[in-house]
């Protein structure tokens, strides 16, 4: 593995740890502010695995990103989105089209 790849892998691990340490930051907040969320990272992980001919399904990719099965994480850490979060998300979605 090249130094560049090692650095990139370390950065991903650090990002995932940061997200894990900050579970109060909800996916909808990430989407509203940054245009991506933990589920996006899961999809990117799955897509890149497929590019390397590694078969990973979406649930496996989410477990990698979330550090546990998604349904368990969601039950423990994800409250319902607020009306304001949904309004912000819908406004951003419309402006992106």
Secondary structure by P-SEA (a helix, b strand, c coil): ccaaaaaaaaaaaaaaaaaaacccccaaaaaacccccaaaaaaaaaaaaaaacccccaaaaaaaaacccaaaaaacccccccaaaaaaaaaaaaaac
